[in-house]
């Protein structure tokens, strides 16, 4: 197919049927011209109607007047449009143009995506470097802090706590001290140190879950006796029947402790050595200070139950007691519960009586306070009245003094005027005498 076969001047009357050999050459030339000047790109994307033909004719006629160089091309396009207004060739060109546009868009999208991926890689590399640097610095700081803590741990345990105790004692806060060894290693030397610390009273001493053996019992009880501990928690330790003798001696003398917790300690060697626990209960019989006793999971048996019933019958101060998982009989359990109910009722009655007495005392105090306030107010009123009277007297005295001064001044002025008049009369009389002599 020769490209020279396409002539510039195309006749207006072209038959509908053409030879098969002429079609491809004309199609190639038309596609090249339309692609070169991009005439139908906006038309086909907007609509498939034939209104673009008239608009194209108008534009072609205007371009004929403007430029002479485009006359031939505009005429060719005009003739092509008139000859093939809506046929397969224009549709093929539309598809061809859409493919070109899609290919361009895909290329642009791929290029943008590659650029974005490269930027993401660069950003991730920078972020990972910064994160690595941050983690290294954080680890260094943690190591430095650990070293400082390890160096100052002994000073914290022995000096800082003593200073804190001194501060509490100086400010009168010894009743609110709650001390726990939950994160500290316990040794006998450390307990002796706290026993000799400058604190008069520790309200709550927590030594639970430390697996302390019987060797620590004497030191702990000495600390409790020196610091007048109110609540002692020794649950979940390794205290056995060998350490109960120290508790018996301590409870027979001490009256400040009112709560003792010995939960989950094998105090009877699994029920084989019961006598030491009975001695402990015997020492509690005459102790009126203990209100709460926890002996749960301590492997107690029936003999301990009998001793506990005797102790509760004699002791009316124990209000609350935990003897869970003990091998007591049903009768012993009922007797213990009845004793505890009796003790609680007694305590409630005493509390009510004390409350009534306190209310009476508060009323009397309020009445006395009101009476004292009234007396003080009356005294203040009397003093104010006397002060007002004195002030009034002083005011009247000042007024009288001022009046006397004014009168004296007036009298002096009158005397001066009289003296002047007398002098004038004497002078006039002398002048008259002189005139008569002449």
C-alpha positions, 0 to 999 in steps of 0.5 A: 500500500502506497502512502502517495495514493491519498490525495488532498482534494477529495470529491464530495460525491463518493459512492457507498461501495468501494474496492477492498484494496482502497480501504486500508490506505484511506483509513491509515491516512485519516487516522494519521491526520486525526491523530496528528491534529487531535481533532476528535479526542474531546468529541468522542469522550463527551458524547456519541451524538452527531452534533460535533459535525456542525461544530467542526464545520464552523471551526473549520470555516473560521480557521480557513479565514485565519490561516492559509497554511491549514486550508488543505488539511481543514478541507480534508478533515471537513470532507472526511467528516461529511463523508463518514459521519458515524461509521466504523472508522470513527469508532475504531479511532475512538477505541485507538485513542482511548487505548493510547490515553489508558496507556499513558495513564498507566505509565504515569501511575506506575512512575508515581507508584515507583517514586512513592515506593522509593520515598517510603523505603528512604523514610523507613530506613531513616526511621529505623536508624532513629529508632535504633539510636533511641533504643540504644540510648534508652538501654544506656539510661536503664543500665545507668539507673540500675547501677545507681540503684544498686549503689544506693540500695544499702543507703536507701534501706538503712538511711532513707528509711530512718530519715523518713521515720524521724520526719514522721516522729517530728510531725506527730504521724507515728499513729499512721505508720504502715511498714511493709518489707514486700520488695526488700530482702529480710535479714536478722541484722536489718530487723535489729536495725529497724528495732533500734530505729527512732520510731515509737510506734508502728501501726501495721507491720507486714511480713507476709509471703517471705518464707521466714523460718522460726529463727526470725520469730524472736527478732520480729516479736522484739521489734513488735514489743519495742515499736508497739505494733498494732497489726502483725501479718506473718501469713504464708511463711515457714513458722512451725511449732518450734516458734510458738513458744516465743509467741506465748511469752509475747502474748502473755505480756503484751497488750498493744497487739490487737490483730495477729495473722498466722495463716498458712503456717504449719503450726502443728507439724501436720497434727503431730505436735499440738501442745505448743499451739495449745500453750499459745491459746492458753496465753491468749485466754487472759489477753484482753488486747487481741480482737482479731485472730487468723489461724486458717490452714494451720493443720489444727485438730480436735485437741486444738478445738477443745482448747480454743473453745475453753479460751473463747469462753474465758476471753470476751474480747476476740470478735473475729476469728478465722479457723478455716480448714481445721479438723474440728468436730461439728460441736466444736465449730458451733461452740466457737461460732456461738462464743464469737457471736456472744463476744461480738454482741458484748462488743456492740453493746459496749460500743453503743454505751460508749457512743451514748457517753460520747454523745453526752460528752459532746453535748455537754462540751457543746453546751459549755462551749456555747456558755463560754462563748456567751460569757466571753461575748458579754465580757466583750460587750461590757468592756466596749461599753466602758470604753465608750463611756470613757471616750464620751467623758474624754470628748466632753472634757475636751469640749469643756477645755476648748470652751474655757479657752475660747472664753479666756481669749474673748476676755483678753480681747475685751480687756485689750480694747478697753485699755486702748480706749482708756489710753486714747481718752487720756491722750485726748484729755491731755491735748484739750488741757494744753489747748486751754493753757495756750 
